[in-house]
Amino acid sequence: MSKRARVKALSLLKYLGCLRSAKHPSLSQSTDLINNIDTLAQELATIQQTGSKRIALLGSRHVPITHQSLIEMMTYALVLSGNRIITSGATGTNSAAIKGAMRADPNFLTVILPQSLNRQPLESRQQLEQVMHLVENPTNDSLALAEASYLCNKEIVSRCQQLICFAFHDSRTLLQTCREAEEQRKVVTLFYFD
């Protein structure tokens, strides 16, 4: 991180009152402070970035149709703003994201499947066959879907700068993905359906 970004983050932390008033912080406090400044500066840089971003959009399969419409519109707007969308091929949230991105510009969409295309449900397969940038994972065909989805989500997060996730409080795989994305210092936006 540049010195300028670090100074900017430190100024913001001071402004927000996040710094302790101790004159001589301990070594662990100093290390924590530097890590917090690095994290904050990186998040600020991502948020302030005006160019295109690689945004992962993941979520539950069990989504009401009204929510799917909102996710589709949001994804459409993100792509029209020049952002690249990375998602998976499940029904619900991911399907809505695919629709929105395809409507805006199919070149800005990458779909990574947890398994091969022929392992996807028929209703998903018809949509996925239209996707230009489709990544299959046939080596995961022998795995349970939950395990294959976890590995797929890890790959998606590794390719993105920001993660937007729609989940329920008991969506273990999605919540684990969000935690891991935060550990990788990705900007994570998590919406709960319940």
C-alpha positions in Angstrom: 0.0 0.0 0.0 1.3 3.5 -0.8 2.3 5.9 1.9 -0.4 8.3 0.7 -3.2 5.6 1.0 -1.9 4.7 4.5 -2.0 8.4 5.7 -5.5 8.8 4.2 -6.7 5.7 6.1 -5.0 6.8 9.3 -6.7 10.2 9.0 -10.1 8.6 8.5 -9.5 6.3 11.5 -8.7 9.3 13.6 -11.7 11.2 12.4 -13.9 8.3 13.2 -12.4 8.0 16.7 -11.2 4.5 16.2 -7.7 5.2 17.6 -7.0 4.8 21.3 -5.7 7.9 23.0 -2.8 5.9 24.5 0.6 7.6 23.9 2.5 4.3 23.7 0.5 1.5 22.4 1.7 -2.0 22.8 3.4 -3.9 20.0 0.3 -6.0 19.4 -1.9 -2.8 19.3 0.5 -1.3 16.8 0.4 -4.4 14.6 -3.4 -4.5 14.8 -3.5 -0.8 13.9 -1.3 -1.3 10.9 -3.4 -4.3 9.8 -6.6 -2.3 10.3 -5.2 0.7 8.3 -4.1 -1.7 5.5 -7.6 -3.3 5.4 -9.4 0.0 5.5 -7.2 1.5 2.8 -7.7 -1.4 0.6 -11.5 -1.3 1.1 -11.6 2.4 0.5 -9.6 2.0 -2.7 -12.0 -0.7 -4.0 -15.1 1.4 -3.1 -13.6 4.5 -4.7 -12.5 2.7 -7.8 -14.4 4.3 -10.7 -13.4 1.8 -13.4 -14.8 -1.6 -13.8 -14.6 -4.2 -11.0 -14.9 -7.9 -11.0 -17.9 -8.5 -8.8 -18.9 -12.0 -7.6 -22.7 -12.4 -7.1 -23.8 -15.5 -5.2 -26.9 -16.5 -3.3 -29.5 -18.9 -2.3 -31.5 -21.1 -4.7 -34.7 -20.4 -2.6 -35.5 -16.9 -3.6 -39.0 -15.3 -4.1 -39.6 -14.1 -7.6 -39.8 -10.4 -6.5 -36.3 -10.7 -5.0 -35.1 -12.4 -8.2 -36.4 -9.4 -10.2 -34.5 -7.0 -8.0 -31.3 -9.1 -8.3 -31.7 -9.2 -12.0 -32.1 -5.4 -12.2 -29.1 -4.8 -9.9 -26.9 -7.0 -12.0 -28.1 -5.4 -15.2 -27.1 -1.9 -13.8 -23.7 -3.2 -12.5 -22.9 -4.5 -16.0 -24.1 -1.3 -17.7 -21.7 0.5 -15.3 -18.8 -1.5 -16.8 -18.5 -4.1 -14.1 -17.7 -7.8 -14.8 -20.0 -10.3 -13.1 -18.9 -13.7 -11.8 -21.5 -16.2 -10.5 -22.4 -19.8 -10.5 -25.2 -21.6 -12.3 -27.8 -22.5 -9.7 -31.4 -21.4 -9.8 -32.6 -18.5 -7.8 -30.1 -15.8 -7.1 -27.5 -16.9 -9.6 -30.0 -17.4 -12.3 -31.3 -13.9 -11.8 -27.8 -12.5 -11.9 -27.2 -14.4 -15.2 -30.4 -13.0 -16.7 -29.5 -9.4 -15.8 -25.9 -9.7 -17.1 -27.0 -11.4 -20.3 -29.5 -8.7 -21.0 -26.9 -5.9 -20.4 -23.8 -7.5 -22.1 -23.1 -11.2 -22.2 -19.3 -10.5 -22.6 -19.2 -9.2 -19.0 -20.5 -12.4 -17.5 -18.5 -15.4 -16.3 -20.3 -18.4 -14.9 -18.3 -21.0 -13.0 -20.2 -24.3 -12.3 -19.5 -26.5 -9.3 -19.7 -29.6 -11.6 -20.1 -30.3 -15.3 -22.9 -28.8 -17.3 -24.7 -32.1 -17.7 -25.0 -32.4 -13.9 -27.0 -29.1 -13.7 -30.9 -29.2 -13.6 -32.6 -29.0 -17.0 -34.0 -25.5 -16.3 -30.5 -24.2 -15.4 -28.9 -26.0 -18.3 -31.0 -24.2 -21.0 -29.9 -20.8 -19.6 -26.3 -21.8 -19.1 -25.9 -23.0 -22.7 -26.4 -19.4 -23.8 -23.5 -18.1 -21.6 -20.3 -17.3 -23.5 -17.8 -17.6 -20.6 -18.8 -20.8 -18.9 -16.4 -22.7 -16.8 -17.2 -26.3 -15.9 -15.7 -28.4 -13.2 -16.2 -32.1 -14.3 -13.5 -33.2 -11.8 -16.1 -32.4 -9.1 -18.8 -34.6 -10.5 -18.1 -37.4 -8.0 -18.4 -34.9 -5.1 -21.6 -34.1 -3.2 -23.2 -30.9 -4.5 -22.5 -29.1 -1.2 -18.8 -29.8 -1.3 -18.5 -29.0 -5.1 -20.4 -25.7 -4.4 -18.0 -24.8 -1.7 -15.0 -25.4 -4.0 -16.7 -23.5 -6.8 -17.4 -20.5 -4.5 -13.7 -20.4 -3.4 -12.7 -20.2 -7.1 -15.3 -17.4 -7.7 -14.0 -15.4 -4.7 -10.4 -15.8 -5.9 -11.3 -14.2 -9.2 -13.3 -11.2 -7.8 -12.6 -7.9 -6.1 -16.0 -7.6 -4.4 -18.6 -10.2 -3.3 -22.3 -9.5 -3.1 -24.1 -12.3 -1.4 -27.8 -13.0 -0.8 -28.4 -15.6 1.9 -30.4 -16.9 4.8 -29.0 -17.0 8.3 -28.7 -20.8 8.0 -27.0 -20.8 4.6 -23.8 -22.4 5.8 -21.9 -22.6 2.5 -22.7 -19.0 1.5 -21.8 -17.6 5.0 -18.5 -19.6 5.0 -17.8 -18.1 1.5 -18.4 -14.6 2.9 -16.1 -15.2 5.9 -13.3 -16.5 3.6 -13.8 -13.5 1.2 -13.4 -11.1 4.2 -10.2 -13.0 5.2 -8.9 -12.3 1.7 -9.7 -8.6 2.2 -12.4 -8.6 -0.4 -15.2 -6.1 0.0 -18.2 -8.2 1.0 -21.9 -7.1 1.0 -24.2 -9.6 2.5 -28.0 -9.4 2.3 -30.2 -11.6 4.4 -33.6 -12.9 3.1 -34.8 -13.7 6.6 
